[in-house]
């Protein structure tokens, strides 16, 4: 019983890490696009 609980906790932590990494990547991608647009406007 405890072994199953430990695996569920590990899976929940791993899912949280993947979701957090996805949102951090999405935010970095948006910032990169904003910076590219601003650099493209400079004459």
Secondary structure, DSSP 8 states (H G I E B T S, - for coil): -HHHHHHHHHHHHHHHHHHHHHHHHHHHHHHHHHHHHHHHH--
